[in-house]
Amino acid sequence: MFNFNSELINIAEKAERLCAGKFAEIRDIARFNGEKVLRAFTQNRVSTSHFNPTDGYGYGDCGREKTDEIFAAIFGTESAIARHNFISGTHAISTALFGVLRPGDLMLSLTGAPYDTLKSVIHSDTGGSLKEFGIKYKELEFGSNLHDNAELIKACKIAYIQRSRGYTLRHSLSVSDINSIVKSVKEINNNAIIVTDNCYGEFCEIAEPNADLIIGSLIKNPGGGVARTGGYIAGRKNLTDLCAQRLSAVGIGTEAGCTLGMTREILLGIFLAPEITANALLTTTFASALFELLGYETFPKYNEKRVDLPIAIKLGSREKLIAFCRAVQAASPIDSYAVPEPWAMPGYDSDIIMASGAFTMGSSIELSADAPLREPWAVWLQGGLTYTTGRIGVLNAAQSILNLSN
């Protein structure tokens, strides 16, 4: 049994009372998105025949084709490719960038530096980065006035937007924020291709971004805790076709690729995704309120609009950061006995500590906590398949911090 002292339980009850209005809002969004997803399934006539596995080349795989139709319908785009072949969100984004960009083109990040893992894709000096293929890259500081940078925007082939905050304390972008950026960019350069990294944001609001391409991972929100791997690219058909040529091979595109029996779990995952995403948001909203009551700064605050899964908690010391992650691991259903240690994780420029006692390795829709070992000693918390178990993980982390402080 978990041993939480009475003081912490009283603070937790107060935190839940503070969150009542926000909890109701999250559940309303889940109901809206659940109806949207169900409508996509019924209107596209999904049947058990679409679950049949294929192997080899996978020619004529009706399940693969139907899954693409479902994702396009849910995200409101002309086309989509949803595949277990994508190993991560970074892989899906990389596929899109290499699919669309050509030597001499300019990629412009509108939201500052991207995730650590994407930096190598863009400008590593080894391994076949965009830089090695003669593709130029520039970035604007987050929040920059776009019209003040009109010349760069006029010159770019891809204007890139990262919805979530990554390992920064800046605010994440809402769908309204992104749509406003898209409108401004198109006013300056209507030919610019807007690519949005949608990771962590799916189903957090009642709409998805209006961009030329939106991209995400299936071991985050849209996989619903069921998909064991995969990602998606949704958007304009001429662009998703280019991405598909890069994912498979030129001349093959979406016409081949066996599903190996993965179609059922991908479809079940996105069917459950609105409800599971809501549970994750309930968990982290509660965490934000609880740690604010304990005297810590949180990003976003519990009563602010939620537009993606993660919250950041500024803990103030290396010791508290490590204790927090270890406590989350100890309250996880899988590998609860493991003790997380900081390590040089591939793709990052600082040692990383990660707690992820998940059914799927690295799944961010399941309760997890991670952080780079550097100032300001903030931890990023996300996920929670159920609010009941997510709440326990948050309480265990809070108790560990209280124990350390006493």
C-alpha positions in Angstrom: 0.0 0.0 0.0 1.1 3.6 -0.6 1.7 5.6 2.6 0.6 9.2 2.1 0.5 11.3 5.3 -2.7 13.1 6.3 -1.3 16.5 5.5 -0.8 15.5 1.9 -4.2 13.9 1.6 -5.8 17.1 2.8 -3.9 19.2 0.3 -4.8 16.7 -2.5 -8.5 17.1 -1.6 -8.2 20.8 -1.8 -6.4 20.6 -5.1 -9.3 18.5 -6.5 -11.8 21.1 -5.4 -9.8 23.8 -7.1 -9.8 21.7 -10.3 -13.5 21.0 -10.4 -14.3 23.5 -13.1 -11.3 22.5 -15.3 -12.2 18.8 -14.8 -15.7 19.4 -16.1 -14.2 21.3 -19.2 -11.9 18.4 -19.9 -14.7 15.9 -19.8 -16.9 18.0 -22.1 -14.1 18.1 -24.7 -13.7 14.3 -24.4 -17.4 13.8 -25.1 -17.2 16.1 -28.2 -14.1 14.3 -29.6 -15.5 10.9 -28.8 -18.5 11.6 -30.9 -16.3 12.9 -33.7 -14.2 9.8 -33.7 -17.3 7.5 -33.6 -18.7 9.4 -36.6 -15.5 8.8 -38.5 -15.8 5.1 -37.9 -19.5 4.8 -38.8 -19.3 7.0 -41.9 -16.3 5.2 -43.2 -17.9 1.7 -42.6 -15.2 0.1 -40.6 -15.6 -3.7 -40.3 -13.8 -6.7 -38.8 -12.4 -7.5 -42.2 -10.2 -4.4 -41.9 -8.4 -6.1 -38.9 -7.1 -9.0 -41.1 -3.3 -9.1 -41.1 -1.2 -9.0 -44.2 2.5 -9.9 -44.7 5.0 -9.5 -47.4 4.3 -6.6 -49.7 0.8 -6.0 -48.3 -0.7 -5.3 -51.7 -4.4 -4.5 -51.5 -4.4 -4.3 -47.7 -7.9 -2.8 -47.1 -7.2 -2.3 -43.4 -4.2 -0.1 -44.1 -6.3 2.0 -46.6 -9.2 2.2 -44.1 -6.9 3.4 -41.3 -5.7 6.2 -43.5 -9.3 7.2 -44.2 -10.2 7.2 -40.5 -7.2 9.4 -39.6 -8.0 11.9 -42.4 -11.6 12.1 -41.3 -10.7 12.7 -37.6 -8.1 15.3 -38.4 -10.2 17.0 -41.1 -7.6 16.7 -43.8 -7.6 15.5 -47.5 -5.4 12.6 -46.7 -3.4 10.8 -44.1 -0.8 8.0 -43.6 -0.9 6.2 -40.3 1.6 3.4 -40.0 3.2 1.2 -37.4 6.5 1.6 -39.4 7.0 5.0 -37.8 9.2 4.4 -34.7 8.5 7.8 -33.2 7.1 11.3 -33.7 10.6 12.4 -34.7 10.7 9.7 -37.3 7.4 10.8 -38.8 8.5 14.4 -38.8 11.8 13.5 -40.4 10.0 11.5 -43.1 7.9 14.5 -43.9 10.8 16.9 -44.0 12.9 14.7 -46.3 9.7 14.0 -48.4 8.9 17.7 -49.1 12.3 19.5 -49.0 14.8 19.6 -51.8 18.4 20.8 -51.9 18.6 24.6 -51.7 15.2 24.9 -49.9 14.9 26.8 -46.6 13.2 25.3 -43.5 12.1 28.0 -41.1 11.1 27.2 -37.5 8.6 29.8 -36.3 8.7 28.5 -32.7 12.4 28.6 -31.7 14.6 25.6 -31.4 12.8 22.3 -31.9 12.9 19.2 -29.7 16.4 17.9 -29.1 15.8 14.8 -31.1 14.9 16.8 -34.2 18.0 18.9 -34.1 20.2 16.1 -35.4 17.8 15.5 -38.3 18.1 19.2 -39.2 21.8 20.1 -38.9 24.0 17.2 -37.7 27.3 17.1 -39.5 27.1 13.3 -39.9 24.5 10.7 -40.7 22.7 12.3 -43.6 21.0 15.3 -42.0 19.0 18.0 -44.0 22.1 20.1 -43.8 24.2 17.4 -45.6 21.6 17.4 -48.4 22.0 21.2 -48.9 18.8 22.2 -47.1 19.1 25.5 -45.2 17.6 26.1 -41.8 16.7 29.2 -39.8 14.7 29.7 -36.7 12.8 32.6 -35.1 12.6 33.1 -31.4 9.4 31.9 -30.0 6.8 34.7 -30.1 8.6 36.7 -32.8 6.5 39.1 -34.9 6.1 37.3 -38.2 5.6 40.4 -40.3 8.9 41.8 -39.0 10.5 38.6 -40.5 8.6 38.7 -43.8 11.8 38.3 -45.9 12.6 35.0 -44.3 9.1 33.8 -44.5 9.0 34.7 -48.2 12.1 32.7 -48.8 11.1 29.5 -46.9 9.7 26.3 -48.4 8.6 24.9 -45.0 7.4 27.0 -42.1 7.6 24.8 -39.1 5.5 25.0 -35.9 6.1 23.0 -32.7 2.9 22.8 -30.7 4.2 21.6 -27.4 6.9 23.2 -25.2 9.5 20.5 -25.3 12.1 21.0 -22.5 11.4 24.7 -22.2 9.0 26.7 -19.9 7.3 28.6 -22.7 3.6 28.1 -23.2 2.4 25.5 -25.6 0.3 26.6 -28.6 -3.4 26.2 -28.8 -5.2 25.4 -32.1 -6.3 29.0 -32.2 -2.6 30.1 -31.8 -1.5 27.8 -34.6 -4.3 28.8 -36.9 -3.4 32.5 -36.4 0.2 31.8 -37.2 -0.8 29.9 -40.3 -3.0 32.8 -41.5 -0.1 35.3 -41.0 2.4 33.1 -42.8 0.0 32.6 -45.8 -0.6 36.3 -46.0 3.2 36.8 -46.5 3.9 33.6 -48.5 1.0 31.7 -49.7 3.3 29.0 -51.1 4.9 28.2 -47.8 4.1 24.7 -46.6 3.1 24.8 -42.9 4.2 21.7 -41.0 3.0 21.4 -37.4 4.4 19.0 -34.9 1.2 18.0 -33.2 2.7 15.7 -30.6 1.0 15.7 -27.2 -1.8 18.0 -28.5 -4.3 15.6 -30.2 -7.8 15.6 -28.6 -6.9 18.2 -26.0 -9.2 20.6 -27.8 -12.3 20.2 -30.0 -10.4 20.9 -33.2 -7.0 20.1 -34.6 -4.6 22.6 -36.3 -5.3 24.0 -39.8 -1.9 23.3 -41.4 -0.6 21.8 -44.6 0.8 18.8 -42.7 0.2 17.8 -39.1 2.3 15.0 -37.6 2.3 13.0 -34.4 3.2 9.7 -32.6 0.9 6.8 -31.8 2.5 6.2 -28.5 1.2 9.5 -27.4 -2.5 10.8 -27.5 -3.9 9.2 -30.7 -2.7 5.7 -29.8 -5.0 5.7 -26.8 -2.5 3.6 -24.8 -3.2 0.6 -27.1 -1.0 1.2 -30.2 2.4 -0.3 -29.4 4.2 1.9 -32.0 3.6 4.1 -35.0 2.9 7.6 -36.1 0.8 9.6 -38.6 1.1 12.4 -41.2 -2.1 14.1 -42.2 -2.7 17.0 -44.6 -2.9 17.9 -48.2 -2.9 14.8 -50.4 -0.1 16.0 -52.7 2.2 16.4 -49.7 1.2 13.2 -47.9 1.9 11.4 -51.2 5.5 12.9 -51.1 5.9 11.7 -47.5 4.7 8.2 -48.4 7.3 8.0 -51.2 10.0 8.7 -48.5 8.5 6.3 -46.0 8.5 3.4 -48.5 10.1 4.1 -51.9 9.6 6.3 -54.9 7.0 4.7 -57.1 5.5 2.7 -54.2 4.1 5.3 -51.8 1.0 4.1 -50.0 0.4 1.2 -52.4 2.3 -1.4 -50.4 3.3 -2.1 -46.8 2.0 -5.0 -44.8 0.2 -4.4 -41.5 1.2 -7.6 -39.6 -2.1 -7.5 -37.6 -1.4 -4.0 -36.2 -4.5 -2.4 -37.8 -6.9 -3.5 -35.0 -4.8 -1.9 -32.2 -4.2 1.3 -34.2 -7.9 1.7 -34.8 -8.9 0.7 -31.3 -6.3 3.1 -30.0 -7.6 6.1 -31.8 -11.2 5.1 -30.9 -10.2 5.3 -27.2 -8.0 8.3 -27.6 -10.4 11.1 -26.6 -11.2 9.4 -23.3 -7.6 8.3 -22.5 -6.3 11.8 -23.4 -8.9 13.3 -21.0 -7.6 11.0 -18.2 -4.1 12.2 -18.8 -5.2 15.8 -18.7 -7.1 15.2 -15.5 -4.0 13.7 -14.0 -1.6 16.5 -14.9 -4.1 19.2 -14.0 -4.4 17.7 -10.6 -0.6 17.6 -10.4 -0.4 21.2 -11.3 -2.8 22.3 -8.6 -1.2 20.0 -6.0 2.3 21.2 -6.5 1.2 24.8 -6.6 -0.3 24.3 -3.2 3.0 22.8 -2.1 4.7 26.0 -3.2 6.2 25.1 -6.6 5.8 26.9 -9.8 4.0 25.0 -12.5 3.6 25.5 -16.3 0.7 25.7 -17.1 -1.2 26.5 -13.9 -4.1 24.2 -13.1 -6.7 26.8 -14.1 -5.1 27.7 -17.4 -6.4 26.4 -20.7 -4.9 23.0 -21.5 -3.7 22.5 -25.1 -1.4 19.5 -24.7 -0.5 16.7 -22.3 2.7 17.8 -20.4 3.1 20.1 -17.5 6.4 21.3 -16.1 7.1 21.7 -12.4 10.1 23.7 -11.4 11.5 21.7 -8.4 14.6 23.8 -7.8 17.2 21.1 -7.3 18.8 18.0 -8.9 17.9 15.9 -5.8 14.2 16.7 -5.9 14.1 16.1 -9.7 15.6 12.7 -9.3 13.4 11.8 -6.3 10.3 12.9 -8.2 11.0 10.6 -11.2 11.9 7.7 -9.0 8.6 8.1 -7.1 6.6 8.1 -10.3 8.4 4.9 -11.4 7.6 3.3 -8.1 3.9 4.0 -8.6 3.8 2.6 -12.1 2.2 -0.7 -13.1 5.2 -2.0 -14.9 8.8 -2.2 -13.5 7.8 -0.4 -10.4 10.8 -1.9 -8.7 13.2 -0.2 -11.1 15.2 2.9 -10.0 15.6 5.5 -12.8 19.1 6.9 -13.3 20.2 9.8 -15.4 21.9 8.7 -18.7 23.1 10.0 -22.0 19.9 9.3 -24.0 20.4 9.3 -27.8 19.4 12.6 -29.4 19.8 14.8 -26.3 22.6 17.2 -25.3 22.2 16.7 -21.6 21.8 13.6 -19.4 18.2 12.6 -19.1 16.3 10.9 -16.3 13.1 9.2 -17.3 10.4 7.4 -15.3 8.1 5.3 -17.6 6.8 2.2 -16.0 4.5 1.7 -19.0 2.9 -1.2 -20.9 4.5 0.3 -24.0 8.2 1.4 -23.7 8.4 5.2 -23.8 4.7 5.7 -24.1 3.8 9.3 -23.2 0.1 8.7 -22.9 0.9 6.5 -19.9 2.0 8.3 -16.7 5.6 9.3 -17.1 8.1 11.9 -16.0 11.3 13.0 -17.5 13.8 15.9 -17.4 17.2 17.0 -18.6 19.7 17.2 -15.7 20.2 21.0 -16.0 18.8 24.2 -14.6 16.1 25.2 -13.9 15.7 21.7 -12.5 12.2 21.3 -13.9 10.5 18.0 -14.4 8.0 17.3 -17.2 5.0 15.1 -16.3 2.6 13.7 -18.8 0.1 10.9 -19.3 -2.1 8.7 -17.2 -4.3 6.0 -18.7 -6.7 6.3 -15.7 -7.2 9.2 -13.4 -7.2 6.9 -10.4 -3.8 5.5 -11.0 -2.4 8.7 -12.3 -3.5 10.5 -9.1 -1.6 7.9 -7.1 1.6 8.4 -9.1 1.3 12.2 -8.6 0.8 11.8 -4.8 3.7 9.4 -4.6 5.9 12.0 -6.3 4.7 14.7 -3.9 5.3 12.5 -0.9 8.8 11.9 -2.0 9.5 15.6 -2.3 8.0 16.2 1.2 10.1 13.4 2.7 13.2 14.9 1.1 12.4 18.4 2.5 11.9 17.2 6.0 
